Amino acid sequence: MKSRERVLKTLNHENPDRVPIDFGGTANTSIVKEAYDGLRKYLRLSDSKEEYLDIMMRAVKVDFDVQNYFETDFRGIFPQRSLPVEWIDEKNYIDQWGIKWEKRDNVFYFEQKNYPLSGDITIKDITSYEWPDPDKIQINEKLREKSLDLRNKTDKALILSLPAPFIHTTQYLRGFEDWYLDCAGNHKLITNLFDAVLEINIEIAQKILFYAAKYADIIKIADDLGMQNSLQVSPEFFRNFIKPRLKRYTDLIREYAPDTIIHMHSCGSIEVILEDLIEIGVGVINPVQVSAKNMEPENLKSKFADKLSFWGAIDTQSVLNNHNKDKLKREVEKTINILGKNGGYILSAVHNIQPDVPPENIVTMFEHAKKYSEKHYLNA
């Protein structure tokens, strides 16, 4: 099968010829720079130009030569989703929301230095905040040309990434402690903040969808809802205040792409709200954090096999970073056997591959997945 056919068959809950694999199709299925440099060296590839899909996470854009090496099945359409950041120096920048980030020595990521709307604020402080102007974001005909070019020149499934709706951004603006306290006891304030961010991102998303939606096979959104053992908020708060706003986002996608699959990235333990996500149109979840509570593959497949596809699930917390290749191979096989039964599974790591993952394990994961799944589906 060609990659696009393989992916769409899988997401239609039919058995493909082998499991589809993703490496770098999104900013959450990529790799941190140090790990990427090590991988390229291991594969005896030349150094690549440093290009980030996400500056804060330092998740790089995986080059086509690496994607071709592993025969991955996806290519990402990455619009310019935000205003250019303001670099203070090579280790400090201010993003489009006015948040300062710093990379300290011996730390792999940029860490937040300020919370612009923290403390004792009012709704007036929210409305008068210096919000980014969507009209200044350069989303134009070039995005259409790039998307069409990918569509015509590759047989890969195309993933169009949209801005994160509002959860993470409001946490960064408000500060996590104040954000959680607002969710518990100041609903009017927090929902005003939700809406201020959501309106901007909807306007940006609308421009992206106008130029690129018809070329995409999958449209991706991301906003983390889970922690290791539970949701970040109660299911009731999610259903009353978050779900209706996420539905505005998925409804917008449906206006431009009625039949395109919606992929949602959300880390942690989110099993309790998967039915809610299905109700608002989500067809795929990622990263399938199998180490989190109630996110075991057997549980997810038994409850949602015909409603939802799963994308990720190769554990980065204790398996992919382990030097035991046999354990990694068993994990790959087990995951394909469970989540890949009758299709519905895309193989990738649980979130971006971290610097503690040996490059040989990355090779083992993808190569064994292809080899094993070919036999698995042939005998299915």
QUINORVEN-V70473 format. One record per residue. RES is the residue in one small letter. SS is DSSP state (2 for helix, 1 for strand, 0 for the rest). PHI is phi in whole degrees, -180 to 180 (NA if undefined). OMEGA is omega in whole degrees, -180 to 180 (999 if undefined). Layout:
res->RES ss->SS phi->PHI omega->OMEGA
res->RES ss->SS phi->PHI omega->OMEGA
This chain:
res->m ss->0 phi->NA omega->168
res->k ss->0 phi->-75 omega->-174
res->s ss->2 phi->-58 omega->-177
res->r ss->2 phi->-61 omega->178
res->e ss->2 phi->-63 omega->-180
res->r ss->2 phi->-60 omega->-178
res->v ss->2 phi->-66 omega->-176
res->l ss->2 phi->-66 omega->176
res->k ss->2 phi->-63 omega->179
res->t ss->2 phi->-61 omega->-178
res->l ss->2 phi->-73 omega->172
res->n ss->0 phi->-92 omega->178
res->h ss->0 phi->61 omega->172
res->e ss->0 phi->-124 omega->-179
res->n ss->0 phi->-72 omega->174
res->p ss->0 phi->-87 omega->175
res->d ss->0 phi->-79 omega->172
res->r ss->0 phi->-156 omega->-179
res->v ss->0 phi->-67 omega->172
res->p ss->1 phi->-68 omega->179
res->i ss->1 phi->-126 omega->-180
res->d ss->0 phi->-126 omega->172
res->f ss->0 phi->-144 omega->178
res->g ss->0 phi->91 omega->177
res->g ss->0 phi->-74 omega->178
res->t ss->0 phi->-140 omega->178
res->a ss->0 phi->-75 omega->179
res->n ss->0 phi->-113 omega->176
res->t ss->0 phi->-126 omega->-175
res->s ss->0 phi->-108 omega->-173
res->i ss->1 phi->-157 omega->179
res->v ss->1 phi->-73 omega->-169
res->k ss->2 phi->-51 omega->-177
res->e ss->2 phi->-62 omega->178
res->a ss->2 phi->-68 omega->180
res->y ss->2 phi->-68 omega->177
res->d ss->2 phi->-59 omega->178
res->g ss->2 phi->-65 omega->179
res->l ss->2 phi->-66 omega->-180
res->r ss->2 phi->-61 omega->178
res->k ss->2 phi->-64 omega->-180
res->y ss->2 phi->-63 omega->179
res->l ss->0 phi->-83 omega->-180
res->r ss->0 phi->60 omega->175
res->l ss->0 phi->-104 omega->-179
res->s ss->0 phi->-68 omega->176
res->d ss->0 phi->-61 omega->-179
res->s ss->0 phi->-111 omega->176
res->k ss->0 phi->-67 omega->-179
res->e ss->0 phi->-73 omega->179
res->e ss->0 phi->-142 omega->-175
res->y ss->1 phi->-101 omega->167
res->l ss->1 phi->-81 omega->177
res->d ss->1 phi->-143 omega->-176
res->i ss->0 phi->-68 omega->-176
res->m ss->0 phi->-59 omega->179
res->m ss->0 phi->-81 omega->-175
res->r ss->0 phi->55 omega->176
res->a ss->1 phi->-87 omega->-172
res->v ss->1 phi->-88 omega->170
res->k ss->0 phi->-79 omega->-179
res->v ss->0 phi->-75 omega->-176
res->d ss->0 phi->-70 omega->-179
res->f ss->2 phi->-61 omega->-178
res->d ss->2 phi->-65 omega->177
res->v ss->2 phi->-73 omega->178
res->q ss->2 phi->-61 omega->178
res->n ss->2 phi->-68 omega->179
res->y ss->2 phi->-58 omega->-178
res->f ss->2 phi->-89 omega->-178
res->e ss->0 phi->55 omega->179
res->t ss->0 phi->-68 omega->-171
res->d ss->0 phi->-106 omega->-173
res->f ss->1 phi->-133 omega->167
res->r ss->1 phi->-133 omega->-177
res->g ss->1 phi->-94 omega->168
res->i ss->1 phi->-101 omega->-174
res->f ss->0 phi->-113 omega->176
res->p ss->0 phi->-70 omega->170
res->q ss->0 phi->-74 omega->-170
res->r ss->0 phi->-91 omega->-175
res->s ss->0 phi->-148 omega->173
res->l ss->0 phi->-66 omega->177
res->p ss->0 phi->-56 omega->178
res->v ss->0 phi->-75 omega->178
res->e ss->1 phi->-99 omega->-180
res->w ss->1 phi->-82 omega->175
res->i ss->1 phi->-83 omega->170
res->d ss->1 phi->-156 omega->-173
res->e ss->0 phi->-68 omega->-179
res->k ss->0 phi->-116 omega->-178
res->n ss->1 phi->-142 omega->175
res->y ss->1 phi->-147 omega->175
res->i ss->1 phi->-118 omega->-178
res->d ss->0 phi->-84 omega->-173
res->q ss->0 phi->-69 omega->179
res->w ss->0 phi->-94 omega->-179
res->g ss->0 phi->87 omega->-178
res->i ss->0 phi->-97 omega->-179
res->k ss->1 phi->-93 omega->-179
res->w ss->1 phi->-130 omega->-178
res->e ss->1 phi->-136 omega->172
res->k ss->0 phi->-106 omega->178
res->r ss->0 phi->-85 omega->176
res->d ss->0 phi->-62 omega->178
res->n ss->0 phi->65 omega->173
res->v ss->0 phi->-121 omega->-174
res->f ss->0 phi->-81 omega->-170
res->y ss->0 phi->-124 omega->171
res->f ss->0 phi->-85 omega->-178
res->e ss->1 phi->-113 omega->-175
res->q ss->1 phi->-75 omega->-178
res->k ss->0 phi->-109 omega->-179
res->n ss->0 phi->-145 omega->177
res->y ss->0 phi->-128 omega->-167
res->p ss->0 phi->-59 omega->-178
res->l ss->0 phi->-117 omega->179
res->s ss->0 phi->-82 omega->174
res->g ss->0 phi->86 omega->-175
res->d ss->0 phi->-84 omega->-177
res->i ss->0 phi->-118 omega->178
res->t ss->0 phi->-123 omega->176
res->i ss->2 phi->-62 omega->177
res->k ss->2 phi->-61 omega->177
res->d ss->2 phi->-64 omega->178
res->i ss->2 phi->-71 omega->-177
res->t ss->2 phi->-67 omega->-178
res->s ss->0 phi->-92 omega->-179
res->y ss->0 phi->-65 omega->-180
res->e ss->0 phi->-82 omega->-176
res->w ss->0 phi->-79 omega->176
res->p ss->0 phi->-64 omega->-178
res->d ss->0 phi->-99 omega->-179
res->p ss->2 phi->-58 omega->-179
res->d ss->2 phi->-67 omega->-179
res->k ss->2 phi->-90 omega->-178
res->i ss->0 phi->-88 omega->-171
res->q ss->0 phi->-83 omega->172
res->i ss->0 phi->-110 omega->-171
res->n ss->0 phi->-149 omega->-175
res->e ss->2 phi->-59 omega->179
res->k ss->2 phi->-61 omega->178
res->l ss->2 phi->-66 omega->177
res->r ss->2 phi->-62 omega->-179
res->e ss->2 phi->-62 omega->179
res->k ss->2 phi->-63 omega->-179
res->s ss->2 phi->-67 omega->179
res->l ss->2 phi->-64 omega->179
res->d ss->2 phi->-62 omega->177
res->l ss->2 phi->-63 omega->-179
res->r ss->2 phi->-63 omega->-174
res->n ss->2 phi->-83 omega->-171
res->k ss->2 phi->-104 omega->179
res->t ss->0 phi->-140 omega->175
res->d ss->0 phi->-98 omega->-179
res->k ss->0 phi->-78 omega->172
res->a ss->1 phi->-73 omega->-175
res->l ss->1 phi->-103 omega->179
res->i ss->1 phi->-113 omega->177
res->l ss->1 phi->-97 omega->-179
res->s ss->1 phi->-97 omega->176
res->l ss->0 phi->-108 omega->178
res->p ss->0 phi->-63 omega->173
res->a ss->0 phi->-62 omega->-171
res->p ss->0 phi->-56 omega->-176
res->f ss->0 phi->-164 omega->-171
res->i ss->2 phi->-69 omega->-178
res->h ss->2 phi->-59 omega->-177
res->t ss->2 phi->-61 omega->179
res->t ss->2 phi->-69 omega->175
res->q ss->2 phi->-66 omega->180
res->y ss->2 phi->-68 omega->180
res->l ss->2 phi->-72 omega->-172
res->r ss->2 phi->-85 omega->-170
res->g ss->0 phi->91 omega->-170
res->f ss->2 phi->-64 omega->-179
res->e ss->2 phi->-62 omega->180
res->d ss->2 phi->-64 omega->180
res->w ss->2 phi->-60 omega->-180
res->y ss->2 phi->-66 omega->178
res->l ss->2 phi->-64 omega->177
res->d ss->2 phi->-64 omega->179
res->c ss->2 phi->-61 omega->-180
res->a ss->2 phi->-80 omega->-170
res->g ss->2 phi->-143 omega->-180
res->n ss->0 phi->-137 omega->-173
res->h ss->2 phi->-64 omega->-178
res->k ss->2 phi->-65 omega->-179
res->l ss->2 phi->-68 omega->-174
res->i ss->2 phi->-69 omega->180
res->t ss->2 phi->-72 omega->172
res->n ss->2 phi->-64 omega->177
res->l ss->2 phi->-68 omega->175
res->f ss->2 phi->-52 omega->-173
res->d ss->2 phi->-69 omega->179
res->a ss->2 phi->-62 omega->179
res->v ss->2 phi->-74 omega->-178
res->l ss->2 phi->-60 omega->-178
res->e ss->2 phi->-60 omega->179
res->i ss->2 phi->-66 omega->-177
res->n ss->2 phi->-71 omega->175
res->i ss->2 phi->-65 omega->179
res->e ss->2 phi->-64 omega->177
res->i ss->2 phi->-66 omega->-179
res->a ss->2 phi->-60 omega->180
res->q ss->2 phi->-61 omega->178
res->k ss->2 phi->-66 omega->179
res->i ss->2 phi->-61 omega->-179
res->l ss->2 phi->-64 omega->180
res->f ss->2 phi->-58 omega->-175
res->y ss->2 phi->-88 omega->-167
res->a ss->2 phi->-129 omega->-172
res->a ss->2 phi->-57 omega->-173
res->k ss->2 phi->-72 omega->180
res->y ss->2 phi->-96 omega->-173
res->a ss->0 phi->-93 omega->172
res->d ss->0 phi->-91 omega->-177
res->i ss->1 phi->-140 omega->176
res->i ss->1 phi->-118 omega->-170
res->k ss->1 phi->-111 omega->169
res->i ss->1 phi->-124 omega->-178
res->a ss->1 phi->-150 omega->172
res->d ss->0 phi->-167 omega->-174
res->d ss->0 phi->-74 omega->-180
res->l ss->0 phi->-116 omega->-172
res->g ss->1 phi->-112 omega->168
res->m ss->0 phi->-118 omega->-176
res->q ss->0 phi->-65 omega->-173
res->n ss->0 phi->-118 omega->-176
res->s ss->0 phi->-169 omega->168
res->l ss->1 phi->-68 omega->174
res->q ss->0 phi->-73 omega->179
res->v ss->0 phi->-129 omega->178
res->s ss->0 phi->-71 omega->175
res->p ss->2 phi->-56 omega->-180
res->e ss->2 phi->-66 omega->178
res->f ss->2 phi->-63 omega->178
res->f ss->2 phi->-57 omega->-175
res->r ss->2 phi->-70 omega->-178
res->n ss->2 phi->-82 omega->-168
res->f ss->2 phi->-122 omega->-178
res->i ss->2 phi->-98 omega->-177
res->k ss->2 phi->-56 omega->180
res->p ss->2 phi->-61 omega->-180
res->r ss->2 phi->-77 omega->174
res->l ss->2 phi->-63 omega->179
res->k ss->2 phi->-64 omega->175
res->r ss->2 phi->-58 omega->-179
res->y ss->2 phi->-69 omega->-179
res->t ss->2 phi->-69 omega->176
res->d ss->2 phi->-63 omega->177
res->l ss->2 phi->-62 omega->178
res->i ss->2 phi->-59 omega->-179
res->r ss->2 phi->-65 omega->177
res->e ss->2 phi->-62 omega->-176
res->y ss->2 phi->-96 omega->-175
res->a ss->0 phi->-144 omega->-173
res->p ss->0 phi->-58 omega->-174
res->d ss->0 phi->-112 omega->-177
res->t ss->0 phi->-78 omega->-177
res->i ss->1 phi->-73 omega->177
res->i ss->1 phi->-97 omega->-178
res->h ss->1 phi->-107 omega->178
res->m ss->1 phi->-119 omega->173
res->h ss->1 phi->-92 omega->175
res->s ss->0 phi->-154 omega->-178
res->c ss->0 phi->-74 omega->168
res->g ss->0 phi->85 omega->-176
res->s ss->0 phi->-86 omega->-176
res->i ss->0 phi->-123 omega->-176
res->e ss->2 phi->-56 omega->-175
res->v ss->2 phi->-66 omega->-179
res->i ss->2 phi->-115 omega->-179
res->l ss->2 phi->-63 omega->176
res->e ss->2 phi->-62 omega->179
res->d ss->2 phi->-65 omega->179
res->l ss->2 phi->-65 omega->176
res->i ss->2 phi->-62 omega->-179
res->e ss->2 phi->-60 omega->-178
res->i ss->0 phi->-94 omega->170
res->g ss->0 phi->108 omega->179
res->v ss->1 phi->-74 omega->-180
res->g ss->1 phi->-111 omega->-178
res->v ss->1 phi->-139 omega->171
res->i ss->1 phi->-117 omega->179
res->n ss->1 phi->-145 omega->11
res->p ss->0 phi->-96 omega->-175
res->v ss->0 phi->56 omega->-176
res->q ss->0 phi->-76 omega->-170
res->v ss->0 phi->-65 omega->179
res->s ss->0 phi->-84 omega->-180
res->a ss->0 phi->-86 omega->-175
res->k ss->0 phi->-61 omega->177
res->n ss->0 phi->65 omega->180
res->m ss->0 phi->-105 omega->178
res->e ss->0 phi->-65 omega->-179
res->p ss->2 phi->-52 omega->-179
res->e ss->2 phi->-61 omega->-180
res->n ss->2 phi->-65 omega->-177
res->l ss->2 phi->-65 omega->-177
res->k ss->2 phi->-69 omega->-179
res->s ss->2 phi->-67 omega->-176
res->k ss->2 phi->-92 omega->-168
res->f ss->2 phi->-130 omega->-171
res->a ss->0 phi->-55 omega->-175
res->d ss->0 phi->-95 omega->-175
res->k ss->0 phi->-114 omega->-167
res->l ss->0 phi->-145 omega->171
res->s ss->1 phi->-106 omega->-173
res->f ss->1 phi->-121 omega->-170
res->w ss->1 phi->-137 omega->-178
res->g ss->1 phi->127 omega->166
res->a ss->1 phi->78 omega->173
res->i ss->1 phi->-89 omega->-165
res->d ss->0 phi->-63 omega->178
res->t ss->0 phi->-94 omega->-176
res->q ss->0 phi->-82 omega->-177
res->s ss->0 phi->-145 omega->-176
res->v ss->0 phi->-111 omega->-175
res->l ss->0 phi->-66 omega->180
res->n ss->0 phi->-90 omega->-178
res->n ss->0 phi->-91 omega->-178
res->h ss->0 phi->-82 omega->179
res->n ss->0 phi->-88 omega->-177
res->k ss->2 phi->-67 omega->179
res->d ss->2 phi->-65 omega->177
res->k ss->2 phi->-63 omega->179
res->l ss->2 phi->-63 omega->179
res->k ss->2 phi->-63 omega->178
res->r ss->2 phi->-63 omega->178
res->e ss->2 phi->-64 omega->177
res->v ss->2 phi->-60 omega->-179
res->e ss->2 phi->-64 omega->-180
res->k ss->2 phi->-60 omega->-178
res->t ss->2 phi->-66 omega->177
res->i ss->2 phi->-64 omega->-179
res->n ss->2 phi->-60 omega->-175
res->i ss->2 phi->-87 omega->-175
res->l ss->2 phi->-73 omega->-178
res->g ss->0 phi->-90 omega->179
res->k ss->0 phi->-65 omega->-176
res->n ss->0 phi->58 omega->179
res->g ss->0 phi->74 omega->176
res->g ss->0 phi->82 omega->-180
res->y ss->1 phi->-141 omega->172
res->i ss->1 phi->-113 omega->-176
res->l ss->1 phi->-90 omega->168
res->s ss->1 phi->-161 omega->178
res->a ss->1 phi->-73 omega->171
res->v ss->0 phi->-72 omega->-178
res->h ss->0 phi->69 omega->-174
res->n ss->0 phi->-66 omega->-180
res->i ss->1 phi->-69 omega->-172
res->q ss->0 phi->-95 omega->-177
res->p ss->0 phi->-63 omega->179
res->d ss->0 phi->-85 omega->179
res->v ss->0 phi->-90 omega->179
res->p ss->0 phi->-64 omega->-179
res->p ss->2 phi->-59 omega->179
res->e ss->2 phi->-64 omega->177
res->n ss->2 phi->-72 omega->176
res->i ss->2 phi->-63 omega->178
res->v ss->2 phi->-61 omega->-180
res->t ss->2 phi->-60 omega->-179
res->m ss->2 phi->-57 omega->-175
res->f ss->2 phi->-73 omega->-178
res->e ss->2 phi->-68 omega->180
res->h ss->2 phi->-69 omega->178
res->a ss->2 phi->-60 omega->179
res->k ss->2 phi->-65 omega->-176
res->k ss->2 phi->-64 omega->-177
res->y ss->2 phi->-68 omega->-174
res->s ss->2 phi->-70 omega->176
res->e ss->2 phi->-60 omega->178
res->k ss->2 phi->-70 omega->-178
res->h ss->2 phi->-59 omega->-177
res->y ss->2 phi->-78 omega->177
res->l ss->2 phi->-64 omega->-178
res->n ss->0 phi->-97 omega->-176
res->a ss->0 phi->-71 omega->999
